Amino acid sequence: MPLYVPKVVHMGITEEQLKSIFKQQDANGDGRLSKDELKKAFQQLGSHIPGWRALRAVHHADVDGDGSIGTEELEEVVAYALTLGYSI
């Protein structure tokens, strides 16, 4: 008699879910995400190299050059994270 092995289904994470994960990491509530806060978000997403992902996210999205991601720049971070194929 064969064993029943349930299949694991990985569903891609949505844009709204990503936004929520990033916003949750705003530890000081200033509406901006530092590199450390981005790193924590990428850790939560399961990244194997969260520090590097945070640096790349800032590189892609930091339009004003202040080294952090504001609410107006978050869309670009989410677009970058979507290309990485995270799932839940």
C-alpha positions as CSV (number, residue, x, y, z in Angstrom):
1,M,0.0,0.0,0.0
2,P,1.6,3.3,-1.1
3,L,2.1,6.1,1.4
4,Y,0.1,9.2,1.0
5,V,2.4,12.1,0.4
6,P,0.7,15.5,0.3
7,K,1.9,17.8,-2.4
8,V,3.3,21.2,-1.4
9,V,2.0,24.0,-3.5
10,H,4.0,27.2,-3.6
11,M,2.0,30.3,-4.5
12,G,3.7,33.4,-5.7
13,I,3.6,36.3,-3.4
14,T,1.4,39.2,-4.5
15,E,2.3,42.9,-4.7
16,E,0.0,43.7,-1.8
17,Q,1.6,41.0,0.4
18,L,5.1,42.3,-0.4
19,K,4.0,45.9,0.5
20,S,2.7,44.7,3.8
21,I,5.9,42.8,4.6
22,F,8.0,45.8,3.8
23,K,5.8,48.2,5.7
24,Q,5.8,45.9,8.8
25,Q,9.6,46.3,9.0
26,D,9.4,50.1,9.6
27,A,10.5,49.7,13.2
28,N,10.7,53.4,14.1
29,G,7.5,54.3,12.3
30,D,9.1,57.2,10.3
31,G,7.6,56.0,7.0
32,R,11.1,55.2,5.6
33,L,12.9,51.9,5.3
34,S,16.6,51.8,6.2
35,K,18.9,49.2,4.7
36,D,18.6,47.2,8.0
37,E,14.8,47.3,7.9
38,L,14.9,46.1,4.2
39,K,17.3,43.4,5.2
40,K,14.9,42.1,7.8
41,A,12.1,42.1,5.2
42,F,14.2,40.1,2.8
43,Q,15.0,37.7,5.6
44,Q,11.3,37.3,6.3
45,L,10.8,36.5,2.6
46,G,13.4,33.7,2.9
47,S,16.3,35.4,1.0
48,H,19.6,33.6,1.3
49,I,21.4,36.9,0.9
50,P,19.2,39.5,2.6
51,G,21.9,42.1,3.1
52,W,22.8,42.1,-0.6
53,R,19.1,42.1,-1.6
54,A,18.6,45.2,0.6
55,L,21.5,47.0,-1.0
56,R,20.2,46.1,-4.5
57,A,16.7,47.3,-3.5
58,V,18.1,50.7,-2.4
59,H,20.1,50.9,-5.6
60,H,17.0,50.2,-7.7
61,A,14.6,52.5,-5.8
62,D,16.4,55.3,-3.9
63,V,15.5,58.1,-6.3
64,D,16.4,61.0,-3.9
65,G,19.7,59.4,-2.9
66,D,19.2,59.6,0.9
67,G,20.0,55.9,1.4
68,S,16.6,54.9,2.6
69,I,13.2,54.0,0.9
70,G,10.3,56.3,1.4
71,T,6.6,55.5,0.7
72,E,6.9,57.0,-2.8
73,E,9.9,54.7,-3.5
74,L,8.4,51.6,-2.1
75,E,6.7,50.7,-5.4
76,E,10.1,50.2,-7.0
77,V,11.3,48.0,-4.2
78,V,8.1,45.9,-4.6
79,A,8.7,45.6,-8.3
80,Y,12.3,44.5,-7.7
81,A,11.2,41.9,-5.1
82,L,8.5,40.6,-7.5
83,T,11.2,39.7,-10.0
84,L,12.9,37.5,-7.5
85,G,10.0,35.0,-7.4
86,Y,9.4,34.7,-3.7
87,S,6.5,32.5,-2.7
88,I,4.4,31.7,0.4
